[in-house]
Amino acid sequence: MAFEVETKDCTAVTDAELGELEIMAAESPCAFSMGLLSKQAEEWVLLTTARENEKLRGYIFYTLERIGGTPAVVMGLAAVERNNRRGATLRSLMSEIYHRALMAFPDEDVVFGTQLTNPGAFEVFRDLEEELPRPGQKVSGEERAWGRRFAKRLGISSLAYDDRTFVALGDGSTPCIFDYESLKEEKTSQDVQELFKVLQVENGDTLIALAWAMAERLEKLGN
C-alpha cells in the first residue's frame, strides 16, 4: 500500500495537526510533547508527513538552506512509528525530501544532517554516502568542521559538543532527534554500535550524524 506524503510550510501547521504528531510519537521512548512540537513548528521551515490509509505513520521537520555556501538539508525533530512498515515509511519521507533538495539545488552535492540516539537510525542515510562519523576512522579537520556546523545549526552549544566523536551532551531535556528504530536493530554492525556506546541517552546526549548526496545520485533519488 502506497503512502500519502504531504509537505507544508510550518507556518501553516495547525494545533490539531501538532496534536496528531504528539499522539503518533506517544509510544516512543521520546514521547515528544505538544510544547516541543509547537517550538519545532516555529524553528523549521517545512514539515513532511507520511500517512497510510489516512493514518499518520511518520513526519520530519526540516529546512533546505546553504551552510557556508554549501547546499544542506538540516533535519530537526522527526519520528517514524514503530511498526513492521517503518522502513517503507522512512523511504517515503526521505524520497520527498530528496525531491525537494533536487528542486532547490539542481546539479549540486547536498549534505544531510540530523541528531540520532541509536545505531539502527543510521538507516536514515542508507541511500547516501560519506557518512559521518565513520566507525574506526580518524576524522579529518574538514569533517570535524562539518560536525561543528551542523551542531551549531541544530542549536547545540560548542561547549556541549565534541567534534572528534560527534557527540552532543544533553541537559536532561528531551532532545530533538530523528526518532527512528530499525526493524533489525540487532543486526547493526558492532562498529556502528560503538559510536553510540558513550551516549547517556537518559541525559539527552545525541550523535550528530551527516551524509552526502552527490549531484548524480541526488538526481536519481529525487526523480
C-alpha positions in Angstrom: 0.0 0.0 0.0 1.4 3.4 -1.0 1.9 6.2 1.4 0.3 9.6 1.1 3.1 12.1 1.5 2.5 15.8 2.1 4.8 18.7 2.7 3.6 22.0 4.0 5.1 25.2 5.3 5.5 25.1 9.1 3.6 28.4 9.4 0.5 26.6 8.1 0.7 23.7 10.6 -2.4 23.8 12.9 -2.6 22.8 16.6 -4.8 19.9 15.6 -2.0 18.6 13.3 0.6 19.1 16.1 -1.7 17.1 18.3 -1.7 14.3 15.8 2.1 14.3 15.7 2.1 14.1 19.5 -0.2 11.1 19.6 1.8 9.2 17.0 5.0 9.6 18.9 3.4 8.7 22.3 4.7 5.1 22.1 8.2 6.2 21.6 10.7 6.5 24.5 11.0 10.2 23.5 7.2 10.9 23.6 7.6 14.4 22.1 5.3 16.9 23.9 2.9 19.3 22.3 5.0 22.2 23.6 8.2 20.8 22.0 6.4 20.2 18.7 5.0 23.7 18.7 8.5 25.1 19.1 9.7 22.9 16.2 7.0 24.4 14.0 8.4 27.8 14.8 12.0 26.9 14.3 11.8 24.9 11.0 10.6 25.8 7.5 8.9 22.6 6.3 7.0 19.6 7.7 6.7 16.4 5.7 4.2 13.7 6.8 3.6 10.2 5.6 0.1 8.6 6.0 -1.1 5.1 5.3 -4.9 4.7 4.9 -5.1 8.3 6.3 -3.3 7.3 9.5 -0.1 9.2 10.3 3.0 6.9 10.2 5.9 9.4 10.3 7.0 13.0 10.0 10.1 15.2 9.7 10.7 18.9 10.5 13.5 20.3 8.3 14.8 23.1 6.2 16.7 23.5 2.9 19.5 26.1 3.1 23.1 26.8 2.4 25.7 26.4 5.2 28.8 28.3 4.3 27.6 28.3 0.7 27.1 24.5 0.6 23.6 23.1 -0.1 22.3 21.4 3.0 19.2 19.7 4.4 19.0 20.1 8.1 16.6 17.7 9.7 15.3 18.6 13.2 12.8 16.6 15.2 11.4 13.6 13.3 9.6 10.4 14.2 8.6 7.1 12.4 6.0 4.9 14.0 7.5 1.7 15.4 5.6 -0.9 13.2 6.6 -3.5 10.7 6.3 -1.0 7.9 8.6 1.5 9.4 11.3 1.0 6.7 8.8 1.8 3.9 7.6 4.9 5.9 11.2 6.2 6.1 11.7 5.7 2.4 8.6 7.6 1.6 9.6 10.5 3.8 13.1 10.7 2.5 12.1 10.3 -1.1 10.0 13.5 -0.7 13.0 15.3 0.9 15.3 14.2 -1.9 12.9 15.5 -4.5 12.7 18.9 -2.7 16.5 19.0 -2.4 16.9 18.3 -6.1 14.5 21.0 -7.0 16.2 23.5 -4.7 19.8 22.5 -5.6 19.9 21.0 -9.1 23.3 19.8 -10.2 24.9 20.3 -6.7 26.1 18.0 -4.0 23.9 18.2 -0.9 24.8 17.4 2.7 22.1 16.0 5.1 22.4 16.1 8.8 20.4 15.3 12.0 20.7 14.0 15.6 20.5 10.3 16.4 20.5 8.2 19.6 20.6 4.6 18.4 22.7 2.7 15.9 19.9 1.5 13.7 18.8 5.0 13.0 21.8 5.3 10.6 19.3 3.7 8.2 18.2 7.3 7.6 21.3 7.6 5.4 21.0 4.3 3.6 20.8 6.0 0.2 23.6 8.5 0.9 27.4 8.3 1.2 30.4 9.5 3.1 28.5 9.2 6.4 30.0 10.9 9.5 31.1 9.9 11.9 32.5 6.7 10.4 33.5 3.9 12.8 37.2 3.1 13.1 38.4 6.1 11.1 40.1 9.3 12.3 38.0 12.2 11.0 39.8 15.0 9.1 39.8 18.6 10.0 37.2 19.4 7.4 34.9 16.6 8.5 35.2 17.8 12.1 34.3 21.3 10.8 31.1 19.9 9.2 30.1 18.3 12.5 30.5 21.7 14.3 28.5 23.5 11.6 25.6 21.1 12.0 25.8 21.1 15.8 25.6 24.9 15.7 22.7 24.8 13.3 20.9 22.3 15.5 21.2 24.7 18.4 23.9 22.9 20.3 26.5 24.9 22.3 30.1 24.5 21.3 30.8 23.7 24.9 28.5 20.7 24.8 29.8 19.3 21.5 32.9 17.1 20.9 33.9 17.4 17.2 36.1 14.3 17.4 33.3 11.9 18.5 30.4 14.0 17.1 28.7 13.6 20.5 26.5 16.4 21.8 25.9 16.3 25.5 22.4 16.7 26.7 21.0 18.8 29.6 18.3 16.4 30.8 15.6 17.6 28.4 14.1 15.7 25.5 16.5 16.0 22.5 15.1 16.9 19.1 16.3 13.7 17.4 15.4 11.8 14.3 13.4 9.1 16.3 13.8 6.0 14.2 14.4 2.5 15.4 15.4 -0.1 12.7 13.3 -3.3 12.5 16.6 -5.1 12.5 18.4 -3.1 15.2 20.3 -6.1 16.5 21.9 -6.6 13.0 23.5 -3.2 13.1 27.3 -3.6 12.8 29.3 -3.7 16.0 31.5 -0.8 14.7 28.4 1.4 14.3 27.1 0.4 17.7 30.4 1.5 19.3 29.8 5.1 18.1 26.7 5.2 20.4 28.0 3.5 23.5 29.3 6.7 25.0 25.9 8.3 24.9 23.9 8.8 28.1 20.6 8.8 26.4 18.7 9.4 29.6 20.5 12.7 29.9 19.6 13.7 26.3 23.0 13.0 24.7 22.9 12.6 20.9 25.2 11.8 18.0 25.4 14.5 15.3 25.3 12.5 12.0 25.6 13.6 8.4 26.0 12.2 4.9 26.2 13.4 1.4 24.1 13.0 -1.7 26.3 13.7 -4.7 24.7 15.5 -7.6 24.3 12.5 -9.9 23.0 10.4 -7.0 20.5 13.1 -5.9 19.2 13.3 -9.4 18.3 9.6 -9.3 16.9 9.8 -5.7 14.9 12.9 -6.3 13.2 12.0 -9.6 
